[in-house]
Amino acid sequence: MTKTYHFIGIKGSGMSALALMLHQMGHKVQGSDVDKYYFTQRGLEQAGISIFSFDPKNIEADYEIIAGNAFRPDNNEEIAYAEKEGIPYRRYHEFLGSFMRDFVSLGVAGAHGKTSTTGILAHVLSNITDTSYLIGDGTGRGSAGAKYFVFESDEYERHFMPYHPEYSIITNIDFDHPDYFTSLEDVFNAFNDYAKQIGKGLFIYGEDEQLRRLTAEAPIYYYGFSEGNDFVAHDLLRSTTGSSFKVSFRGEELGEFQIPSFGRHNIMNATAVIGLLYTAGFDLNLVAQHLKTFAGVKRRFTEKIIDGTVIIDDFAHHPTEIIATLDAARQKYPSKEIVAIFQPHTFTRTIALLDEFAEALNQADAVYLAQIYGSAREVDNGDVKVEDLAAKIVKKADVITVDNVSPLLDHENAVYVFMGAGDIQTYEYSFERLLSNLTSNVQ
């Protein structure tokens, strides 16, 4: 009899990816969630995976239950029912920790860039050999015969502690998730504990002073732009069609590589992947070939054009990520005005990083702010308002509402960069409707 996997909170980005992967491996998969539409559910629906509203009737005692981290007995009737009836369940990261032992596993950790780097690694490796993967944009691929497993390794609430991958990339350490981590040192300690669990090789961005402090049992390889690293990216050519660069390993030239993406951060992400796959014994000619065709991951510099207007959607919700996204927009569109539309995500993060957010947004030519998106884990105590951020931005920063995005029309020859981890896409859709209406009225 085939085991049924039931996901409580199946629309979560990691949860939906895992559900898709298990489905593709031949398992019976179903799940439940809130009724509100979320971008991850399209892939689930296309795969024929049933999505129910939360209800204790969805659960049976012999199901393998995987519960999303946002849900607890006091806010979810299915978990409350499982606990009352003594039906066991595991959290996403607990399940993953045991699941990955059946593969050669390759993790990607870091405060920023995890999803993009996991996407590059999964794309390249799955084009070379049979590979299963989980990407944090809700994408999963499962193969019953896969030897390799690529996954995103999340530091929030130390969720990566059940993971013991053979190889791991760590892109950076930065203070984030102030609702959980108490300080930068607390973040560092979490990554340092994780680093000690890597089996064969750890690939670390060498120009991050926090990462340089990490110690591990496995060999550490540093990658970066400067000569003090093991893997060095050099001879960069950044154009409006992408980026090309060469990589050397301890003075030995490994070859020239091209990626169809933008921003210095994406060159670093690709260099980390090149370093890992070279060390793991893969043919760099194949790596170079498949890097050229990486189309990106969802909500990371995702572009669309509405009536000639370029709109970019990005998950950036931390100052470091905002700077990287705006740098990428400038590379691709050097002659256009860069208009940033940003929604702060969580009150705790906005308070902790208010000055850094203002400094990052000053990299744009014009700034618009959406109301702060509070998470289910926190309460708005009135300690911070989006107007507090607007006041700190040197450029003129206007606060807009989802019902009136017409101030965005005050720009000509502009690229609109929508950034955030909340419901910033509802603002983007309002703007798209406005542009479409203007076009149809003109016609």
Legacy VTK file of the C-alpha trace (Angstrom):
# vtk DataFile Version 3.0
C-alpha trace
ASCII
DATASET POLYDATA
POINTS 443 float
0.000 0.000 0.000
1.377 3.419 -1.010
2.018 5.802 1.872
0.108 9.087 1.730
1.997 12.289 2.587
-0.237 15.032 3.985
1.180 18.581 4.131
-0.312 21.010 6.643
0.419 24.387 5.022
1.241 22.991 1.567
1.375 26.447 -0.101
4.512 27.456 1.819
7.450 27.783 -0.577
9.527 24.982 0.953
6.488 22.803 1.623
5.139 23.044 -1.940
8.570 22.217 -3.362
8.856 19.146 -1.134
5.319 18.064 -2.033
6.105 18.305 -5.759
9.343 16.387 -5.337
7.713 13.505 -3.429
4.863 13.405 -5.970
7.344 13.100 -8.832
9.120 10.289 -6.992
5.876 8.308 -7.166
4.427 8.977 -3.706
0.793 9.889 -2.979
0.706 13.535 -1.889
-2.033 15.880 -0.698
-2.178 18.979 1.491
-4.193 21.703 3.138
-3.838 25.460 3.554
-5.671 28.774 3.791
-7.997 29.557 0.881
-6.111 32.714 -0.191
-4.301 32.294 -3.527
-0.517 31.943 -3.298
1.866 31.759 -6.262
3.186 28.291 -5.297
-0.179 26.581 -5.729
-0.144 26.700 -9.538
2.585 24.071 -9.733
0.731 21.863 -7.247
-2.498 22.151 -9.218
-0.730 21.377 -12.490
0.682 18.222 -10.894
-2.821 17.131 -9.823
-2.022 17.405 -6.096
-5.186 17.930 -4.026
-5.268 21.078 -1.873
-7.941 21.193 0.845
-9.071 23.843 3.296
-7.874 23.134 6.838
-10.095 20.459 8.407
-9.343 17.601 10.845
-11.157 15.273 8.414
-8.169 15.621 6.038
-6.033 13.532 8.408
-5.893 9.782 8.858
-3.781 7.919 11.383
-1.615 6.130 8.794
-0.653 9.312 6.911
2.891 10.668 7.006
2.167 14.213 8.169
4.515 17.117 7.475
3.567 20.380 9.183
4.570 23.884 8.131
6.431 25.889 10.774
3.838 28.672 10.868
1.191 26.307 12.249
0.752 25.153 15.853
-1.996 23.477 17.874
-3.301 26.867 19.030
-3.745 28.242 15.494
-4.417 25.162 13.382
-7.208 22.646 13.828
-5.418 19.838 12.003
-2.353 19.994 14.251
-4.595 20.288 17.316
-6.479 17.168 16.164
-3.245 15.232 15.465
-1.930 16.007 18.948
-5.244 15.132 20.599
-5.407 11.781 18.773
-1.714 10.999 19.237
-1.047 11.047 15.475
2.655 11.816 14.923
3.809 14.613 12.614
7.136 16.126 11.677
8.175 19.608 10.738
9.541 20.265 7.239
13.173 20.503 8.392
12.884 17.398 10.598
11.572 15.351 7.683
14.223 16.730 5.339
17.060 15.909 7.742
16.270 12.191 7.579
15.198 12.194 3.900
18.512 13.547 2.581
20.531 10.697 4.085
19.550 8.540 1.096
21.433 10.840 -1.335
24.680 12.688 -1.881
23.259 15.960 -0.587
24.361 19.486 -1.509
23.015 22.332 0.612
22.995 26.085 0.066
22.904 28.293 3.163
23.349 32.024 3.777
21.462 35.113 4.867
20.912 36.171 1.225
21.155 34.501 -2.156
20.153 31.004 -1.021
17.289 30.554 -3.465
19.146 31.919 -6.508
22.251 29.844 -5.768
20.206 26.691 -5.090
18.462 27.334 -8.411
21.754 27.576 -10.313
23.187 24.457 -8.659
19.990 22.444 -9.247
19.747 23.542 -12.889
23.356 22.727 -13.753
23.584 19.435 -11.853
20.216 18.081 -13.028
21.293 18.714 -16.629
24.485 16.718 -16.016
23.127 13.811 -13.940
19.930 12.507 -12.317
19.222 14.962 -9.471
16.349 15.711 -7.110
16.083 19.225 -5.706
14.159 21.626 -3.493
14.327 25.367 -4.204
12.889 28.008 -1.893
10.754 29.560 -4.632
8.380 26.607 -4.375
10.055 24.529 -7.094
10.784 20.857 -6.521
11.853 17.980 -8.734
11.932 14.373 -7.663
13.450 11.345 -9.324
13.275 7.883 -7.778
16.688 7.014 -9.233
18.527 10.209 -8.316
21.919 9.949 -6.616
22.185 13.694 -5.849
19.911 15.948 -3.834
20.220 19.766 -3.950
18.366 21.774 -1.311
18.081 25.169 0.333
19.367 25.210 3.905
17.460 27.771 5.996
18.954 29.321 9.143
15.689 30.734 10.552
15.038 29.286 14.031
18.122 27.119 13.321
16.060 24.930 10.998
19.242 23.721 9.290
20.491 21.877 12.379
18.994 18.476 11.348
20.953 18.709 8.070
24.276 16.895 7.506
25.015 17.377 3.772
28.190 16.164 2.076
28.742 19.597 0.508
27.432 23.053 1.302
27.761 26.595 0.026
27.378 29.487 2.486
26.851 32.781 0.657
27.057 35.269 3.558
26.204 35.978 7.191
24.102 39.028 8.007
21.825 40.120 10.832
18.270 39.250 9.868
15.189 37.643 11.450
15.401 39.904 14.530
12.226 38.251 15.810
14.395 35.168 16.474
18.108 36.018 16.406
19.299 38.338 19.175
22.439 39.678 17.460
24.875 39.181 14.597
26.911 36.958 16.934
23.843 34.766 17.493
23.474 34.397 13.700
27.188 33.564 13.418
26.943 30.892 16.109
24.067 29.223 14.259
26.059 29.091 11.000
29.165 27.919 12.846
27.209 24.988 14.317
25.837 24.150 10.867
29.310 24.339 9.264
30.580 21.606 11.581
27.966 19.183 10.162
29.247 19.288 6.568
30.896 16.035 5.455
33.155 16.620 2.432
33.466 20.288 1.465
32.326 23.747 2.552
32.309 26.596 0.005
32.327 30.002 1.637
32.245 33.551 0.256
35.691 34.687 1.343
35.034 38.431 1.427
32.534 38.153 4.278
34.385 38.781 7.547
31.867 36.736 9.548
32.201 33.754 7.223
35.988 33.898 7.546
35.553 33.095 11.254
33.763 29.790 10.608
35.480 26.529 11.502
34.552 23.090 10.181
35.591 19.448 10.131
35.347 19.343 6.330
37.819 21.193 4.057
36.862 24.868 3.572
37.177 26.469 0.132
36.830 30.252 -0.165
35.463 31.925 -3.282
35.389 35.615 -4.210
36.744 38.381 -6.421
40.055 38.962 -4.614
43.278 36.970 -4.783
43.030 35.757 -1.165
40.442 33.142 -2.134
40.757 29.588 -3.462
38.273 30.164 -6.304
38.668 33.630 -7.831
36.283 35.223 -10.353
38.149 37.698 -12.559
38.044 39.454 -15.967
34.388 40.354 -15.453
32.372 41.635 -18.411
28.946 42.938 -17.413
26.613 43.822 -20.261
22.916 44.377 -20.895
22.583 40.714 -21.942
24.304 39.096 -18.958
27.716 38.570 -17.382
30.867 36.695 -18.373
33.894 35.983 -16.187
36.839 33.647 -15.724
37.481 31.484 -12.667
40.824 30.311 -11.351
41.534 27.811 -8.565
44.670 28.541 -6.515
46.300 30.140 -9.541
45.163 27.535 -12.092
42.795 28.821 -14.797
39.565 26.785 -14.875
37.892 28.475 -17.834
35.508 31.196 -18.927
31.846 31.171 -17.938
28.724 33.058 -18.991
25.451 33.587 -17.149
22.341 35.291 -18.587
21.796 37.202 -15.322
22.790 40.520 -13.801
24.532 41.939 -10.748
27.858 41.091 -9.095
26.050 38.868 -6.583
24.983 36.484 -9.358
28.602 36.143 -10.540
29.483 35.130 -6.968
26.600 32.655 -6.778
27.749 31.046 -10.020
31.382 30.957 -8.806
30.292 29.065 -5.681
28.516 26.484 -7.850
31.540 26.172 -10.152
33.835 25.640 -7.144
31.610 22.989 -5.585
31.069 21.006 -8.791
34.771 21.196 -9.716
35.717 19.860 -6.274
33.068 17.121 -6.498
34.638 15.953 -9.774
32.230 17.190 -12.434
33.280 18.210 -15.963
33.574 22.020 -16.051
32.822 22.092 -19.770
29.363 20.713 -18.943
29.046 23.146 -16.040
29.841 26.075 -18.363
27.414 24.794 -20.994
24.469 24.616 -18.566
25.225 27.863 -16.726
24.417 29.667 -19.985
20.840 28.380 -19.941
19.870 29.139 -16.332
16.642 31.141 -16.611
16.388 32.188 -12.958
14.034 31.307 -10.101
10.593 32.646 -9.252
10.402 36.112 -7.701
14.134 36.772 -8.175
14.486 39.557 -10.766
11.448 38.216 -12.616
10.620 40.521 -15.525
7.525 41.235 -17.548
6.695 43.989 -20.045
3.257 45.626 -20.037
2.703 47.942 -23.011
6.417 48.653 -23.281
6.890 49.253 -19.533
9.420 46.974 -17.816
8.293 45.607 -14.436
10.650 43.583 -12.225
9.385 41.474 -9.332
11.882 40.498 -6.629
11.709 38.863 -3.196
14.306 41.327 -1.795
13.308 42.185 1.786
16.664 42.984 3.430
18.923 45.991 2.693
21.703 43.794 1.250
19.211 42.187 -1.142
17.756 45.548 -2.193
21.235 46.843 -3.097
21.938 43.673 -5.148
18.597 43.886 -6.999
19.016 47.580 -7.846
22.601 46.899 -9.022
21.249 44.209 -11.364
18.565 46.599 -12.704
21.219 49.262 -13.416
23.384 46.740 -15.279
20.555 45.621 -17.542
18.919 49.047 -17.983
21.726 51.628 -17.717
19.816 54.373 -19.557
16.509 54.065 -17.701
15.263 55.602 -14.470
15.177 52.955 -11.730
11.954 53.269 -9.696
11.833 51.177 -6.502
8.528 50.122 -4.969
9.295 48.476 -1.620
7.181 46.850 1.058
8.941 46.348 4.425
8.417 42.810 5.743
7.775 42.457 9.502
7.790 45.233 12.073
10.768 43.745 13.942
12.978 43.772 10.819
11.866 47.323 9.906
12.762 48.628 13.373
16.101 46.790 13.513
17.263 47.867 10.033
15.516 51.216 9.458
18.686 53.192 8.629
20.075 50.385 6.452
16.803 50.190 4.479
16.933 53.944 3.817
20.552 53.742 2.670
19.803 50.810 0.334
16.737 52.450 -1.221
18.759 55.589 -1.956
20.408 53.514 -4.723
17.182 53.957 -6.733
16.236 57.091 -8.648
12.765 57.252 -7.101
11.191 55.384 -4.184
7.616 54.388 -3.328
6.715 52.531 -0.154
3.856 50.150 0.604
2.494 49.617 4.096
4.567 47.303 6.339
3.585 43.655 5.972
3.428 42.127 9.440
3.929 38.397 9.846
1.577 36.068 11.680
4.251 35.742 14.364
4.132 39.360 15.556
1.816 42.141 16.729
1.862 45.743 15.485
2.541 47.737 18.640
2.705 51.015 16.745
6.481 51.240 17.311
7.220 51.809 13.627
5.307 53.111 10.601
6.298 53.081 6.960
6.364 56.903 7.130
9.351 56.577 9.521
11.287 54.888 6.735
10.120 57.432 4.151
11.466 60.261 6.333
14.970 58.726 6.365
15.267 58.276 2.592
17.214 61.088 0.905
15.362 60.657 -2.379
11.724 61.754 -2.325
9.835 58.725 -0.999
6.052 58.540 -1.340
3.782 56.100 0.473
1.238 54.457 -1.844
-1.781 52.233 -1.287
-2.784 49.145 -3.230
-5.956 50.985 -4.302
-4.055 53.925 -5.782
-0.756 53.261 -7.513
-1.219 56.091 -10.040
1.732 58.141 -8.631
3.949 55.548 -10.345
2.861 57.006 -13.699
4.871 60.196 -12.993
7.966 58.681 -14.662
9.053 58.341 -18.260
11.614 55.850 -19.557
11.520 54.015 -16.216
11.990 50.456 -14.974
9.734 49.597 -12.017
11.297 47.291 -9.419
8.747 45.824 -6.970
10.477 44.354 -3.906
9.269 42.573 -0.794
8.357 39.275 0.854
4.760 40.121 1.805
1.922 40.953 -0.581
3.846 43.477 -2.704
2.594 41.556 -5.756
-0.907 42.945 -5.147
0.566 46.454 -5.702
2.312 45.183 -8.810
-0.935 43.729 -10.177
-2.735 47.032 -9.485
-0.067 48.849 -11.504
-0.313 46.320 -14.340
-4.099 46.801 -14.483
-3.613 50.572 -14.536
-1.173 50.314 -17.458
-3.494 47.965 -19.349
-6.488 50.260 -18.797
-4.517 53.257 -20.065
-3.593 51.313 -23.207
-7.152 50.177 -23.924
-8.508 53.720 -23.347
-5.943 55.156 -25.781
-6.982 52.588 -28.403
LINES 1 444
443 0 1 2 3 4 5 6 7 8 9 10 11 12 13 14 15 16 17 18 19 20 21 22 23 24 25 26 27 28 29 30 31 32 33 34 35 36 37 38 39 40 41 42 43 44 45 46 47 48 49 50 51 52 53 54 55 56 57 58 59 60 61 62 63 64 65 66 67 68 69 70 71 72 73 74 75 76 77 78 79 80 81 82 83 84 85 86 87 88 89 90 91 92 93 94 95 96 97 98 99 100 101 102 103 104 105 106 107 108 109 110 111 112 113 114 115 116 117 118 119 120 121 122 123 124 125 126 127 128 129 130 131 132 133 134 135 136 137 138 139 140 141 142 143 144 145 146 147 148 149 150 151 152 153 154 155 156 157 158 159 160 161 162 163 164 165 166 167 168 169 170 171 172 173 174 175 176 177 178 179 180 181 182 183 184 185 186 187 188 189 190 191 192 193 194 195 196 197 198 199 200 201 202 203 204 205 206 207 208 209 210 211 212 213 214 215 216 217 218 219 220 221 222 223 224 225 226 227 228 229 230 231 232 233 234 235 236 237 238 239 240 241 242 243 244 245 246 247 248 249 250 251 252 253 254 255 256 257 258 259 260 261 262 263 264 265 266 267 268 269 270 271 272 273 274 275 276 277 278 279 280 281 282 283 284 285 286 287 288 289 290 291 292 293 294 295 296 297 298 299 300 301 302 303 304 305 306 307 308 309 310 311 312 313 314 315 316 317 318 319 320 321 322 323 324 325 326 327 328 329 330 331 332 333 334 335 336 337 338 339 340 341 342 343 344 345 346 347 348 349 350 351 352 353 354 355 356 357 358 359 360 361 362 363 364 365 366 367 368 369 370 371 372 373 374 375 376 377 378 379 380 381 382 383 384 385 386 387 388 389 390 391 392 393 394 395 396 397 398 399 400 401 402 403 404 405 406 407 408 409 410 411 412 413 414 415 416 417 418 419 420 421 422 423 424 425 426 427 428 429 430 431 432 433 434 435 436 437 438 439 440 441 442
